[in-house]
Amino acid sequence: MEIDSQQFREFGKAAIDILADYYEYIRERNVLPSVEPGQLIRQMSEDAPEQPGDWKDVLKDFNELILPGITHWQSPQFHAYYPTGVSYASIIGNLLSDGIGIVGFTWIASPACTELEVVTMNWLGKLLGLPEEFLNCSAGPGGGIIQGSASEATLVGLLAAKDRMIRKLTEVDPNLDPDDVHNKLIAYTSDQCNSSVEKAGVLGSIKMRLLKSDAFGKLRGETLKKAFDEDKANGLIPCYVVANLGTTGTCAFDPLYELGPICNEHNVWLHVDAAYAGSAFICPEYRGFMRGVEYADSFDTNAHKWLLVNFDCSTMWVKNGYDLINAFDVQRIYLDDVKTRLKIPDYRHWQMPLGRRFRSLKLWTVFKTYGAEGIRSHIRNQISLAQYFAKLVQSDDRFLIEPEPALGLVCFRLKNGDNLTKKLLENLTAKKEVFMVAASYRGRYIIRWVICSRLTTKEDIDFSWKKIKEETDLICLEKVHNKSKISNIGSIETLNVCEEKTK
């Protein structure tokens, strides 16, 4: 039996109270859960409920069964991966979207769904400082669309790039076999790319070459040019390049001003993956990182990472919307729509799925609630907090920061070597109070520490640093003790393992 309107009000208010309390008391929870694999599966019944249940029991089970198994991404002690955006404004936007319950695959399916997306994507594109030709309000065929993730955006770009290259080559030479052309296509990115970029090559049935980055984690133009020349000499056809603005491991920035002219010269699609760092361009002082973006064919950043918008909301812009339409346009009579110009996009032709959620609603509620200046303040504050943490690490001569901190990311390691750095991270993870993950830099094991939660304060950083120092002290004492035991057995002089030395 479906709940009635009054029960819905009570259910909804109770759920909102749970969420409000969750954020208010989130610091009282360990960032990582204390559960074993399969625990929730064992706690749940094997079969779905046969009879209707009381909504109060649903919330009771949520508190007692679900929450204990949650990794708290919004905890101020969550410093792993990159941020995942949350704000009350976005939660309300999601609530309204889910409540309306529309599927906006065509304009007529819900005109506001399409048109609000056009509006908000133009708003954000302007705030980021993207060239006007990427915007839907420009004179050209460019425009923006909200994809589900940067992974989807990368794959959409790859599929469109393949289609465009095959069309161009077969137009020049109609005798070419499209299948033969397809088999010769090749794509490129940095060896520092996110795994989703490499996966796009797998899903798109095209070889993705991971080119060696320089000592600072950047893909240089000369490396890309050399790869193009090698592959062309072997009969292959360069088709697609993914440049990284803010790599996952160390937040390195590929120089678009080097890569772009090479791609343009060879008619190769250049896609910019700025999943995390792209949001920072809303602050003018960070736009230097995207110098050369005018050469790109597509650009993507995750609003759901740093712009206070809940997952999923990945904002993608293209110079030429017809490239997407040509690749993805499949018609059916039941999808006949009003005849709209490109300036009112038929977004089903700009993405892989047919159906789409009303994602722009939560982007709109965030813009309306915070304003551009409020979002800029949020990003600047988080970068300032990361700089504060970096100073704490630099004050302890047992640690080394490398590479240089970038935006909200600080990477560090123990000077004594990779094994102790790895042990430090493992021990901290086991205690569940602070959560970080590892990366590799110049062959060394490093710990990534990122400002992720919008709730993080200076006091939270002091807490994290205290835990890191305490665990480092324990590791050093344990190592000294072990060395002393060896010394007693084999007359080996006891060493201070925390002194600076090479691996």
C-alpha positions, -999 to 999 in steps of 0.1 A, spaced: 0 0 0 15 33 -11 19 60 16 -4 89 14 4 126 12 4 131 50 27 101 55 49 114 27 53 147 46 62 129 78 86 105 61 103 134 42 106 156 73 121 127 92 146 119 65 156 156 63 161 156 101 184 125 97 205 143 71 207 175 91 219 156 121 243 136 100 262 167 90 259 183 124 275 153 141 297 139 113 329 147 132 319 121 158 321 93 133 353 76 121 357 84 84 360 47 76 334 21 87 342 -8 110 325 -35 89 336 -68 74 330 -78 37 296 -93 33 283 -79 66 253 -60 52 244 -89 29 242 -112 59 221 -87 78 195 -84 50 168 -109 42 174 -131 12 140 -121 -4 123 -88 -10 95 -79 15 62 -94 6 40 -71 26 41 -33 29 61 -19 57 61 11 80 82 40 67 96 44 103 111 9 100 128 20 68 146 49 85 153 27 115 171 2 92 189 30 75 203 42 108 211 7 121 222 -12 90 231 12 62 249 41 80 274 18 98 287 6 64 292 41 49 326 57 42 319 93 51 330 112 20 318 145 36 338 140 68 364 167 74 389 139 78 382 125 44 413 135 23 413 107 -3 407 109 -41 392 144 -48 362 162 -34 327 150 -41 304 180 -39 275 184 -15 255 213 -3 221 218 11 212 238 -20 221 209 -42 203 184 -21 171 205 -25 177 207 -62 180 169 -64 149 165 -42 129 187 -66 143 169 -97 135 135 -82 101 147 -70 90 160 -105 101 126 -119 106 136 -156 129 121 -182 142 149 -205 153 131 -236 137 156 -260 126 193 -257 89 184 -257 95 158 -230 101 188 -206 111 221 -222 124 235 -189 147 206 -185 165 213 -218 164 251 -215 176 254 -179 206 232 -189 213 256 -218 211 286 -193 232 270 -165 259 257 -189 263 292 -204 265 306 -169 292 282 -158 311 284 -191 313 322 -188 324 319 -151 352 295 -160 364 319 -187 359 294 -216 361 309 -251 327 321 -263 327 295 -292 321 268 -266 289 284 -254 254 279 -266 249 316 -267 277 321 -293 271 326 -330 286 292 -338 275 256 -333 292 252 -299 274 244 -266 274 227 -233 258 195 -219 257 179 -185 270 143 -187 270 119 -158 307 118 -153 341 128 -168 344 91 -178 313 96 -200 325 129 -214 358 113 -224 340 84 -241 315 107 -259 344 128 -272 363 97 -284 333 83 -302 325 116 -319 362 120 -328 362 86 -345 330 94 -364 344 128 -375 377 114 -387 360 85 -407 336 110 -423 363 134 -433 386 107 -448 358 90 -467 346 123 -481 380 130 -495 383 95 -508 349 77 -512 367 45 -522 380 41 -486 365 13 -466 352 29 -433 360 -4 -414 396 -3 -427 399 34 -415 385 25 -381 411 -2 -376 439 23 -381 426 49 -357 447 56 -326 442 78 -295 467 94 -271 470 106 -235 495 109 -207 507 80 -186 494 101 -157 458 100 -170 428 88 -149 420 51 -155 387 62 -171 406 77 -200 423 44 -208 390 27 -203 374 49 -229 398 34 -254 387 -1 -244 350 8 -246 355 27 -279 375 0 -295 405 22 -302 441 18 -290 449 44 -264 486 52 -262 498 63 -228 527 87 -236 554 93 -211 551 125 -191 580 147 -181 596 149 -147 567 171 -135 539 147 -147 531 168 -178 526 155 -214 548 178 -236 541 188 -272 574 173 -285 564 139 -271 530 140 -288 545 151 -321 570 123 -320 542 98 -314 521 112 -342 551 109 -366 559 74 -355 523 61 -359 517 79 -392 549 62 -406 534 29 -396 501 36 -414 481 45 -384 457 75 -381 460 98 -351 424 106 -341 419 117 -305 441 133 -277 430 136 -240 449 164 -222 448 165 -184 443 197 -165 449 184 -130 460 147 -131 446 123 -105 479 115 -89 496 148 -85 473 175 -101 498 181 -129 487 203 -159 494 194 -195 504 224 -215 475 229 -239 494 257 -257 519 230 -268 495 201 -275 468 222 -291 486 235 -322 499 199 -330 464 185 -328 449 213 -349 476 208 -375 468 171 -378 430 175 -375 430 155 -343 403 160 -317 417 175 -285 396 168 -254 405 185 -221 399 164 -190 398 190 -161 376 169 -139 389 183 -106 409 213 -113 386 229 -139 363 242 -112 391 264 -99 390 284 -131 359 302 -118 386 321 -99 405 343 -125 438 338 -108 439 301 -118 430 304 -154 466 304 -165 465 266 -161 442 264 -192 462 286 -215 457 272 -250 422 260 -243 411 277 -275 427 248 -295 404 222 -278 374 206 -294 358 197 -261 363 205 -224 350 188 -193 350 195 -156 330 178 -128 307 203 -111 300 175 -87 336 177 -74 343 212 -63 313 234 -71 291 222 -42 269 202 -66 260 166 -57 270 137 -80 263 133 -108 269 165 -128 298 166 -152 298 197 -174 311 193 -209 314 218 -237 321 213 -274 330 237 -302 307 220 -327 275 203 -315 270 189 -350 300 165 -343 280 149 -315 247 149 -335 264 132 -365 278 105 -343 247 98 -321 216 107 -341 193 77 -343 156 85 -352 123 69 -342 88 82 -350 79 82 -313 108 106 -307 96 132 -332 100 166 -316 93 202 -324 117 215 -350 142 233 -328 174 251 -339 208 239 -326 206 267 -301 178 247 -283 197 213 -284 181 179 -287 204 166 -260 196 129 -267 220 134 -297 247 148 -274 251 118 -251 252 80 -250 219 72 -232 185 83 -245 170 93 -212 185 120 -189 178 134 -155 170 170 -147 206 176 -135 206 213 -143 181 219 -115 206 213 -88 232 233 -106 207 261 -108 198 259 -70 235 261 -61 241 292 -84 210 309 -71 219 301 -34 256 308 -33 262 332 -63 294 331 -82 312 350 -54 301 324 -28 315 296 -49 348 314 -55 351 320 -18 345 283 -12 373 272 -36 398 299 -24 392 289 12 398 252 5 431 261 -14 441 282 16 435 253 40 456 230 18 484 256 20 481 256 58 485 218 59 516 221 36 532 244 61 525 220 89 542 192 69 572 214 61 577 222 98 586 185 104 620 176 89 610 139 88 587 147 58 592 158 23 565 175 1 567 165 -36 557 176 -60 548 212 -51 512 215 -38 486 222 -64 452 237 -56 437 216 -28 462 187 -31 493 182 -10 515 151 -17 541 141 9 563 112 20 587 103 48 623 110 39 634 77 52 619 57 23 589 42 6 584 13 30 579 36 60 557 59 40 536 29 30 534 17 65 523 51 77 494 52 53 484 16 61 484 22 99 464 54 96 439 37 73 435 8 98 427 32 126 399 47 104 402 83 118 418 99 87 415 86 52 441 92 24 453 73 -6 487 68 -23 502 78 -56 536 75 -73 559 104 -82 592 100 -99 592 64 -88 586 72 -52 556 62 -30 538 93 -19 506 100 2 479 122 -14 462 146 10 433 166 -4 408 190 10 375 172 2 347 182 25 331 216 25 330 213 63 367 212 68 382 238 90 417 247 103 409 228 135 401 197 114 434 200 97 452 203 130 434 170 140 446 152 109 482 164 113 482 154 149 472 118 139 498 117 111 525 129 135 515 104 163 515 75 139 549 86 125 563 87 161 551 52 167 566 39 135 599 55 142 600 42 178 591 7 166 619 8 140 644 20 165 634 -8 188 638 -34 161 672 -20 151 683 -21 188 673 -57 190 694 -65 159 723 -45 174 722 -66 206 723 -98 185 748 -88 158 767 -59 173 751 -36 148 750 0 159 715 13 166 703 37 139 679 66 141 656 56 113 640 90 112 671 108 100 672 120 65 688 96 40 681 82 6 660 51 1 
